[in-house]
Amino acid sequence: MKCIVDIPDCYVWLTEGARNRPSLFKRYVIGYLKITHPELELIKIDGMKAVCKKK
């Protein structure tokens, strides 16, 4: 079962200017999911949505 979780907008400006922006953004999203939705695992990032599945 897939779940869609909104990614906080602040992650866009937090990663702005970083050399490794895509990987940093992904790490932020994974960390956010671990805290707010520990039962979910990231499948992919689609725009500002995290597509997840239950662990």
Secondary structure, DSSP 8 states (H G I E B T S, - for coil): -EEEEE--THHHHHSTT-TTHHHHHHHHHHHHHHHH-TTEEEEEEETTEEEEEE-
